[in-house]
Amino acid sequence: MLGFLFRRLIWAGVVLLAVGSITFALINIVPADPARAIVGVHASAETVARIRETLGLNDPLPEQLVRYLAAAARLDLGHSYQLDQDVLPLIMSRLPASIQLALAGLVIGLAIGVPLGVLAALRAGGPADRGVALAASLMLAAPSFLLGYLLLFLLAFQPKRQFGIELFPNGGYEPFDLRFLALPALTLGIGLAAYYTRIVRTTMLDQLRSDYVRTARSKGLTERRITWRHVFPNAALPLLTQIGLDLGFLLGGIVIIEQVFSWPGVGRLAVQATVTSDVPLIMGTVLFATLVIVLANLAVDVIYASLDPRLRNA
């Protein structure tokens, strides 16, 4: 098991190194000048040149990359030009909002997706199955920004405009305030529910065809007991895997939803960094998102390996 974990950690380091290098290369391909972004468009060429020299932007690109990666290995992600703050503390200050939204969205996604998936599997081929398939397709096809704006219009703008009642705020964030959390979490959860519905339906159908299900029925167990005590626990492992992967992705920043609802998470911070050409902040948010996803994948691999020893040699 230790050898398996060591190999996965080495691979995680390779992925982080590759993502950091590729992101650095892409940022330097873009014609935007970080020094000009700092001092503004009206600054003189001499001022821009002095800033570039101070920041080391005139050094060869390989030297800049090695310097940045060495600092990142020490958890120093640089200093934000525009916000005048160190990047890592800035990201960590936005992380609680992203965690709150990610967990709430996962709960809503599971609350919608699991029952629909179980219903579709138990009524496979029937009207209920086709109805669930249609609902999942609609949830999957709906763009998150469009769904978010639609929910804002129907549940935030219209009640206040028509009846003078503020059911939900138009956006923003207050820690652990369900009124601010409800609409962005619902927008996120609806998108996740479509995937969870399909996963649960597929895995449930595989389990319902198993020999142990026929044996349980021959013993006179009720369908409800067979479904929830035997079939669903065996079908839940792929779902748990997907949850782990989704959580890593969501904690890295839910860019579109955070932007629509003015939610101050890591994703919105990344958008702000891109708009202002804040290179250290762009690099920091990308590396942080990659690290979270890699750690989530590592956790899923370890769980799988602990449950199936055959995977430890992979």
C-alpha positions in Angstrom: 0.0 0.0 0.0 2.9 2.4 0.8 4.4 1.7 -2.6 1.0 2.4 -4.3 0.7 5.7 -2.4 4.3 6.7 -3.2 3.7 6.1 -6.9 0.5 8.2 -6.8 2.3 11.1 -5.0 5.1 11.1 -7.6 2.5 11.2 -10.3 0.7 14.1 -8.5 4.0 16.0 -8.4 4.5 15.4 -12.2 0.9 16.7 -12.9 1.5 19.8 -10.8 4.8 20.5 -12.5 3.3 20.0 -16.0 0.3 22.3 -15.3 2.4 25.0 -13.8 4.8 24.9 -16.8 2.0 24.9 -19.4 0.1 27.7 -17.6 3.3 29.8 -17.4 4.0 29.3 -21.1 0.4 30.2 -22.1 0.4 33.3 -20.0 3.6 34.5 -21.7 2.2 33.8 -25.1 -0.7 36.3 -24.4 0.4 39.8 -25.5 -0.7 41.5 -22.3 2.1 43.1 -20.4 1.9 42.6 -16.6 4.1 45.7 -16.0 1.8 47.8 -18.1 -1.2 46.4 -16.2 0.4 47.5 -12.9 1.2 51.1 -13.8 -1.7 51.7 -16.2 -1.9 52.7 -19.8 -0.8 56.3 -19.3 2.6 55.4 -17.7 5.8 56.2 -19.6 7.9 53.6 -21.3 10.7 54.2 -18.8 8.3 53.5 -15.9 7.2 50.2 -17.5 10.8 49.2 -18.2 11.7 49.9 -14.6 8.8 47.7 -13.3 9.7 44.9 -15.7 13.3 45.0 -14.4 12.2 45.0 -10.7 9.9 42.0 -11.3 12.4 40.1 -13.2 10.3 40.0 -16.3 13.3 40.7 -18.6 15.0 37.5 -17.5 14.9 34.5 -19.9 11.6 32.6 -19.6 13.2 29.3 -18.4 14.8 31.2 -15.6 11.5 32.8 -14.6 9.8 29.5 -14.7 12.4 27.7 -12.5 12.3 30.6 -10.0 8.5 30.5 -9.8 8.3 26.7 -9.4 10.9 26.8 -6.7 9.0 29.4 -4.8 5.7 27.5 -5.3 7.3 24.4 -3.8 7.9 26.5 -0.7 4.2 27.6 -0.8 5.1 31.0 -2.0 2.8 31.8 -4.9 3.9 35.3 -5.3 2.3 38.7 -4.7 -0.9 40.0 -6.5 -0.1 43.1 -8.5 -3.6 44.5 -8.5 -4.8 43.5 -5.0 -1.5 44.1 -3.3 -1.7 40.9 -1.3 0.2 37.6 -1.2 -1.5 35.1 -3.4 -1.8 32.1 -1.1 -3.4 33.9 1.8 -5.7 35.6 -0.7 -6.8 32.3 -2.1 -7.3 30.8 1.3 -9.5 33.7 2.3 -11.8 32.9 -0.6 -11.8 29.1 0.0 -14.5 29.0 2.7 -17.1 30.5 0.4 -16.2 27.9 -2.3 -16.4 25.1 0.2 -19.8 26.2 1.4 -21.2 26.4 -2.2 -19.6 23.2 -3.2 -21.0 21.2 -0.3 -24.4 22.7 -0.6 -24.5 22.0 -4.4 -23.4 18.4 -3.8 -26.2 17.8 -1.2 -28.8 19.2 -3.6 -27.4 17.2 -6.5 -27.5 14.0 -4.5 -31.0 14.8 -3.1 -32.3 15.1 -6.7 -30.1 12.6 -8.6 -30.2 9.6 -6.3 -34.0 9.2 -6.0 -34.4 9.8 -9.7 -31.7 7.3 -10.6 -33.2 4.6 -8.3 -36.7 5.2 -9.7 -35.4 4.9 -13.3 -33.6 1.7 -12.5 -36.6 0.1 -10.8 -38.9 1.1 -13.7 -36.5 0.5 -16.5 -38.0 0.8 -19.9 -41.3 2.2 -18.6 -42.8 5.7 -18.6 -41.0 6.7 -15.4 -37.6 5.7 -16.8 -38.2 7.7 -20.0 -39.4 10.7 -17.9 -36.3 10.6 -15.8 -34.1 10.3 -18.8 -35.8 13.4 -20.3 -35.4 15.3 -17.0 -31.7 14.4 -16.8 -31.1 15.4 -20.4 -32.7 18.8 -19.7 -30.7 19.3 -16.5 -27.5 18.4 -18.3 -28.2 20.6 -21.4 -29.2 23.7 -19.4 -26.2 26.2 -19.3 -25.4 27.0 -15.8 -25.3 30.8 -16.4 -28.7 30.7 -18.1 -30.2 28.6 -15.3 -28.7 31.0 -12.7 -30.0 34.1 -14.3 -33.4 32.4 -14.7 -33.6 31.5 -11.0 -32.5 35.1 -10.1 -35.3 36.5 -12.3 -38.0 34.2 -11.1 -37.2 33.9 -7.4 -35.3 37.2 -6.6 -36.3 40.0 -9.0 -39.9 39.1 -9.7 -41.2 38.6 -6.2 -39.6 41.9 -5.1 -40.9 43.7 -8.1 -44.4 42.3 -8.2 -45.2 41.8 -4.5 -42.5 43.8 -2.6 -41.2 40.6 -1.0 -37.5 39.7 -1.1 -37.4 35.9 -1.1 -33.8 35.8 -2.0 -31.1 38.4 -2.5 -29.9 39.3 -6.0 -26.5 38.0 -5.3 -23.6 38.4 -2.8 -22.5 36.3 0.1 -23.0 36.1 3.8 -21.4 33.2 5.7 -23.8 30.4 6.5 -26.8 32.5 5.3 -29.2 30.1 3.5 -30.9 33.0 1.7 -27.7 33.9 -0.1 -26.7 30.3 -0.6 -30.0 28.8 -1.9 -30.0 30.0 -5.5 -26.3 29.4 -6.4 -26.4 26.0 -4.7 -29.6 25.0 -6.5 -28.0 26.1 -9.8 -25.0 23.9 -9.1 -27.0 21.0 -7.7 -29.3 20.8 -10.8 -26.2 20.4 -13.0 -24.7 17.7 -10.8 -28.0 15.9 -10.4 -28.1 15.0 -14.1 -24.8 13.1 -13.8 -25.7 11.4 -10.5 -29.0 10.2 -12.0 -27.3 8.5 -14.8 -24.6 6.9 -12.6 -27.2 5.6 -10.1 -29.5 4.2 -12.8 -26.6 2.4 -14.6 -25.1 0.9 -11.5 -28.4 -0.1 -10.1 -29.4 -1.9 -13.2 -26.2 -3.9 -13.1 -26.8 -4.9 -9.5 -30.5 -5.7 -10.1 -29.4 -8.4 -12.6 -27.1 -10.0 -10.1 -27.6 -13.5 -8.7 -27.8 -12.3 -5.1 -30.9 -10.2 -6.0 -32.7 -13.3 -7.4 -31.7 -15.2 -4.2 -33.0 -12.4 -2.0 -36.3 -12.4 -3.9 -36.6 -16.2 -3.6 -36.3 -15.8 0.1 -39.3 -13.5 0.2 -37.6 -10.2 1.0 -39.5 -7.1 0.0 -38.4 -5.0 -3.0 -37.9 -2.0 -0.8 -35.5 -4.0 1.5 -33.7 -5.5 -1.4 -33.3 -2.1 -3.0 -32.0 -0.1 -0.1 -30.3 -2.7 2.1 -28.6 -4.7 -0.6 -28.6 -3.2 -4.1 -28.0 0.5 -3.5 -25.0 0.0 -1.1 -23.3 -2.2 -3.7 -24.1 0.3 -6.5 -22.9 3.4 -4.5 -19.2 2.9 -5.0 -19.0 4.5 -8.5 -21.2 7.3 -7.1 -18.8 7.9 -4.2 -16.0 8.0 -6.7 -17.7 10.7 -8.8 -18.5 12.7 -5.7 -14.8 12.7 -4.7 -13.8 13.9 -8.2 -16.6 16.5 -8.3 -15.6 17.9 -4.9 -12.1 18.4 -6.0 -13.2 20.2 -9.1 -15.7 22.3 -7.3 -13.3 23.4 -4.6 -11.0 24.7 -7.2 -13.6 27.3 -8.1 -17.0 27.2 -9.7 -16.3 30.0 -12.1 -19.6 30.7 -13.9 -21.9 30.3 -11.0 -19.7 32.4 -8.7 -19.6 35.1 -11.3 -23.4 35.1 -11.9 -24.2 35.3 -8.2 -21.3 37.6 -7.2 -20.1 34.8 -4.9 -16.7 35.6 -3.6 -15.1 32.2 -4.1 -11.8 31.0 -5.7 -13.5 30.8 -9.2 -14.5 34.5 -9.2 -11.0 35.4 -7.9 -9.6 33.6 -11.0 -11.9 35.6 -13.3 -10.8 38.8 -11.6 -7.1 37.9 -12.1 -7.6 37.1 -15.7 -9.4 40.4 -16.5 -6.7 42.5 -14.8 -3.8 40.4 -16.2 -2.6 39.7 -12.7 -0.1 37.0 -13.6 0.9 35.8 -10.1 -2.8 35.5 -9.1 -3.7 33.6 -12.4 -0.8 31.2 -11.8 -1.8 30.8 -8.1 -5.5 30.0 -8.8 -4.6 27.6 -11.5 -2.1 25.7 -9.4 -4.4 25.7 -6.4 -7.3 24.3 -8.5 -4.9 21.6 -9.9 -3.7 20.7 -6.4 -7.2 20.3 -5.1 -8.2 18.1 -8.0 -5.0 16.0 -7.8 -5.6 15.5 -4.0 -9.2 14.4 -4.7 -8.1 11.9 -7.3 -5.4 10.6 -4.9 -8.0 10.1 -2.2 -10.3 8.3 -4.6 -7.4 6.0 -5.7 -6.5 5.2 -2.1 -10.1 4.4 -1.2 -10.4 2.1 -4.3 -7.0 0.4 -3.5 -8.1 -0.2 0.1 -11.3 -1.9 -1.1 -9.7 -3.8 -4.0 -6.1 -4.9 -3.4 -5.7 -5.8 -7.0 -5.5 -2.1 -7.9 -2.4 -1.6 -5.7 -0.1 -2.8 -8.4 -1.6 -0.4 -11.0 
